[in-house]
Amino acid sequence: PICQDTGIVVAFARVGQNVRLGGNRSLQQLVDEGVRRAYTSSENRLRASIVKDPAFARTNTGDNTPCVLHVELVPGDTLEIDIAAKGGGSENKATFTTLNPSASIVDWVLESVLDMGAGWCPPGILGIGIGGTAEKAMLLAKQSLMAPIDMTALKASGPQSKLEELRIEIFDKVNALGIGAQGLGGLATVLDVKILDYPSHAASKPIAMIPNCAANRHIKITLDGSGPAKLLPPSLDAWPKIALDATKSGAKRVNLDTLNKAEIATWHAGDRLLLSGKLLTGRDAAHKRLADMLKNGEALPAGLDFKNRVVYYVGPVPAIPGEVVGPAGPTTATRMDAFMPMMHETFGVLATIGKAERGPAAREAIAHAKGAYLIAVGGAAYLISKAITGQRLIAFGDLGMEAIYEFDVKDMPVMVAVDPTGDAVHKAFANRKLLGAF
């Protein structure tokens, strides 16, 4: 996968009324078996991201099951399944409200897009569901994302309905906000806007919005009983061939093994860096466990020392033969904001690496510690993994992809997103007044 987070599998199944499923397993069990085989394939492992007992133990299921299955019984004699492998960064930005019937949908969408920040990895797609009830609006929003991208064709032909007019209006106004790819500015924040609606109660206007990240992993399967569906991968010739010469990129080379605060003090927001040396990994579950150990007066595991180290927020894909590590891109850094004082002041971390903006408290903690926050490109996990030349498990192996590893990296490309003064590159979210009124 170009991005390591192949997320939670969502399947929309349309079962023909004449279809008969053989055997004694339910449709949920059958789809889960397909997910299990896909995610544990020795030829192309995908990351197991699903945890059971979500309120308490949060134990990884190990095979990315169960999926989320929606079933509709329809006329016909085929089984059609739309599948989305949707990452957590975009799924976490799903939002819902019940507007007054007279309230503006466009204003709510624009405000919500700003609230989403950049953690959903724009440019992507906005799926919007209007009407029904709370759960119906959310389902409509998710289902709308399964449609093909067609905004360019729609604008060329012109809208044929009020909903198409609304799609175009939202598309243009969201892009005019200037959030841009990775939240770094520009006029390409969304590639399309999808809307499905449903009749609602006269007293309410339920509305849901779910973004889809730049890794738009959707596929449609049709089974008619004659055998497996044949799904051909797209030709790589459809994409431009791009080669980066790191020596000519204008980036500063940084030796992680000798990095200190004096060198970090020379960094400025927007600087491009090439990191080489050793760094530690750690994300949600590891940070929570570290905080619990500190609270309980427990010592860190043997061999784990954060003093003067850089921590990369990542949950890599397991390696397949011939790889040092599977795709290993950054996760959304804001989820670790609450742990910044602990990591900088208590454990002595110099800098962290993730994607998207940091909140005000995190930026304050970074500036107070004279540290830095760096961003790698979200969604480019496969390319980033090519800069990783070695890895070893350090602690918390039971956490699976959320364990703490030590990576050896060579010319890993990053950008300074928050410098030691607290200045940030994500201006749209660090200071929303810069965007002006809608």
N, C-alpha and C positions, 0 to 999 in steps of 0.2 A: 504493500500500500504506500502511496506517495505520502500519506499522513498516517501516523501510528495509531491514532484513535479511530478504530473501526467500530467503536461504540456499541450501542444496544441495537439489536436487529428488530426492526419494526416491519411487520408483514400485513398487507391488506389482501385477504383472500376472498375471491368471488367464486363460490362453489355452485356449479350448475345443478339444477334440481334433478337431473338425470345421472349425476355422477355417483358412483359407488366406490368407497374406499375399502380396499381389501385389508385383511388382518384385523387385529383387535386393539390397535392403537388409535388414539384420538388424533384429530388434525393437529392440535397443539403438540402432541408428542412427536408426530411425524415431522413437523416443521423444525422442532427443536433438534431432532436427530440430524436434519440437514445442516443446521447451524453448527452443531457439535462437530460434524465431519469437516465442514469448511474451516472452522477456526483452529482445529487441531491437525490439519493436513501437514505432513512432513515436508511437502514440496513448497508450501507457501503459508507458513504459520501467520495467523492474525492474532492480535492482542486480546487476551481474555480480560475484559473490563468489568464484568458483572459481579456484584456482591449480593449474597443473600443475608437475611436478617439485617435489613438496611438501617433500622433504628438503633441497633446495638452492636453486635459482633462485626458486621460488615465483612464477612468472609468471602473471598473470591471463589466463584463456582468452578473455575479452572477451564471451562470450555465455552464461555460466553452465553450459556443458556441460563434461564429460559428467555425466549424472545417475547416481544409484545405482539400478539396476534389479534387482528380484527377480521371477523368473518361476516360475509353477506351472502345470503342464499338468493340466487338469481336464476332465471330461465336458462336452459342450455345443457350441454353435455361436456363442458370443459371446466378445468380448474385453472383459474388465473390468479397469480400472486404477484403483487408489486412489493418489492423489498427495498428497504432503505437501511444502510449501515451508518447510523448517525452518531457522530461524536458528541461527547459531553459538553464541550465548549459552547456549541451552538444550542444544544438542548437546554442547558442551564439558563439560557436567556429567554425561554418561553415566558409569555406574560398574558394575563387575562384580566378583564374588567367587565363590569356591566355599566354601560353608558346610559345616561338619560336619553330617551328617544330623540330629543332635539340636538344632542351633543354632536360635535364634529368628529368624524372618524379620522380625518386627515390630521387634525391637531393631536389627537391621541397617539397616532402612529409616530409622528415626528418626535413627540416627547419620549415615547417608549424607545425609539431607536437611539436617542441620546443616552437614555438610562442603560441600554444594553452594553455600552462601551465597545471595546474592540475584541473582547474575549471570544466572540462567535466567529472570528476569522473572516471578516469581509475582504473582498467582495463576494457576496453570496445572494441568496434568494430570500425574500420575505413571504411566508405563507400566512394568510389571514383568513380566519373564519368568522362570519358574522351571522348572528341569530341562533335560533334553537334555544338550548339551555347551556349552562356553564360547560358541562362535559361535551355537549354536541359542538359548541364553538371550537373547543380545543381539538376535537377530532377532525373537524373541517379544516382547520389550519394545517394540521399535520398532513392530511390527505391531499390538500392543494399542492403541497411540495412535490408530489409524485408526477405532476404534469411536466411536459418538456418546456425548456426555455424558449420563449417565442416573442419576447418583447420587441426585438428589432422588427420582426415581421408585422406585429400588431401596430407599431407606430407607422410603418410604411403603408399599411392598408387602411389605417384609421379605425377608431373604435366603432363597434356595432351595437353596443349596449351601455347602460349606465355603469355596470360593473367594470367594463373595459375602460371607460373613461376614468373611473376611480383608480384602476391599476396604473394608468399612465400618469395621472396626477401625483399619486404617491411615489412612483418611480422617480419622476423629475424632481420633486421637492426633497426627497431623501438624499438624492445625489447632490443636490444644491447645498446641503448642509456642509459638504466639504470634508466629511470624515475620512473617506478613502480607504484604500487597501491597508490592512493591518492597523487602521486607525491613525495613519501617519499623514493624512491629508490627501486631497484629490477629489475628483468628480466621479469616481467609480466605486461607490459603496455597495450598491445593489445591482445585480445583473437582470433581475426580473422581480415582479411582484405578482403573486398568485392569490386569488380570492375565491372562496366558495361561500355561499350563503344558504340560509334555511329559515323558514317562517319562525317567528318568535312571539312571545307574549306581548300584548299591546303596551304593557307598562315598562318594558325593558328592551335594551339593545345589547345583548351579550356580544363581546368581541374578543378574539384571541389572536395572538401573533406568535409564530414560531419561525426563527430564522434557520436557514440552512447554510452551512459554511461553504468555503470555496471548494472543498472536497465533496462534490455532489454525487455520492455513491448510491445510485438507484438502478434497479434493473427489473424487468418484467419477465415472468415465466408463464408459459401457457402449456398445460398438460392436457392431452386428449386421449390418453390411454394407449397410445402407440409406442411409447418409450420415453426416454429422458428428453428434456428440452435441450436443444443445441444452442449454446451461447458462445459466440465467437468474440474474442477480445478485439478491441479496435487496433488499427495499425498505428504504430508510433510515427509513421510518415506524416500523419495529420498534424503533428506538432512541430514547431520550429526547433532546429538544433541550436542549442545555446551552450556556449562554453565560457566559463569564468576563469580568467587568469588572475589568481589572487595577488600576484606580484605587481599587477598594474591597476588594482582596484582603488588605490589611494588609502587603504586601511592601515592602521598601526598594528604592528605585531606585538603580542603580549605573551610573556613567559609566565604561566600560572604558578610555576614552582618557585619563582622569586618575587612574585607580585607583592606589593606592600601599599600602605595608605599614601605614601609620598607619591607613588606613580599614579594611583587612582585620583589624587588631587589634581592631576594635569588633564583629566578627562572632562569633556564637555558634552552635554546632551546633543545627540546627533552624530557624535564621532563613530566611525566604523572601526572595528577591531578584528584581528585574527588571533584567536586564542590557541596556544599550544602548551602542553603539559598535562597535569593531572587535576581533575575536578571531581567533586562529589555530586551524587544525585539525591533527590529527596523531594517528595510532594505531599499531598494531603495526609494520608494515613501515617507516613513517617513523622511529619511535623506534630500530629496529634499525639503519637506515642512518645515523642521526645518531651513534649509539654507535660504529659502524665508522669513520665519518669522524673522530671525535674520537680514536679509538685510533690511526688512521693519520696523525694530524697534519694532516688536510685542513681547509681553511676551509669554512665554511658557504656554500651557494649565495648569490649576490648577491641582496640584498633580503630575506633571511631573518634576522630578529633577534628572539630570544625575550625580550630584556630587558624586564622589567616588563609582560609580556603574559600573557594567559589562553589556555590551550590546551584545545580541545574535542576529546574523543575521538569522532570521527564519521567514517563513510564514507557520504556522501550518495548518493542516487539521482540519475542524470542528469536534468536539467530537461527538460520537454517544453514546447512553445510556450505562452507565457503565464505560465511559472514562472521565478522567479529561481534556485531550486534545487529539486530533488526532495525527498522525505521525508528528513529529516536528524536522526535521533535518536541518543542516546548509545550507545556500545558499552561492554562490561564493563571497568571500570577496572583490575581486579586484574591484567590481562595487562600493564599498563604499570608495575606496582609496582616492578620491578627498575630502572626508569629514573628514578625520582623524585629520587635524589640528583643525577644528571646534569642533569635539567631545572631543578631549583631552584638548586643550588649553582653549577653550571658555566654554565648558560645564563641564569639569572636569571628564570625563570618565576615569576609571582606566585601563580597558582592554576590548577587543572585542573578540567575538567567531564567527567563520565561517568555511569555507572550502577553500582549495587551498592556493596558495602563495599570498603574498602582493607585490606590486610594490615598486621600490626604494624610491619614495617620501613617500609612506605610512610607510615603514620601518624607514625612517628618522624621520617622525613625531612621531612614537611610541618611538623611542630611545630618542628623544628630550624631550618627556614628561615623560620618565622613566616608560612607561606603558608596555603592553604586548598584543600580539595577540595569541589566542588559537584556535586550530582546533578540531572540532568534526568530526566523521567519516561520510563523504558524502555517501548518499544512505542507511544509517542505521536509518532512521527517526523513524520507528516504535519502534525500540529498545531504542532509545534515549528518546522517549516519556514516557517510563516506569520510567524514573528518574524524571519526572515532577509530582509533587504531588498537585499542585494548580495553578490556573491562574485567572487573572482579567484584564479587559480592563482598560487601563490608558488614552489613547488619540487616536484621529484620527480613530474612529470607522468606518467612511465612507470608509476607505481604504480596508475594508474587511480583507483578510489574511495578508495585509501589515500594519495593525494597530499596535500600540504600546501596548504590554501587559506586565504585571509583572508575571513572573513564580516563583513558589516555586520549588526548585529542591533538590533532595537527591542523593548524590553520582553520579552526572552526569560526565561521563568520557570524558576528553579532554587531549590534548597535547599542550605544549608550542611550538608554531611555530615561533614566533618572541619574543625574550626576551628583557629586558630593555636596553641591549647594542646594539640592532639591529641585533644580530646574528639570523639566520633563519635556519629552518630544510629543507626547500625546496631548497637545494643547486643547483639543476639543473637549476633552474630559477633565483635564486638570483645571481648566477655567472655562466653563460653559458660556460665560458672557461673551466670549470671543465669537460665538456663532450668531449673536444678535437675536432679534425676535423672529418668529416664524412668519 
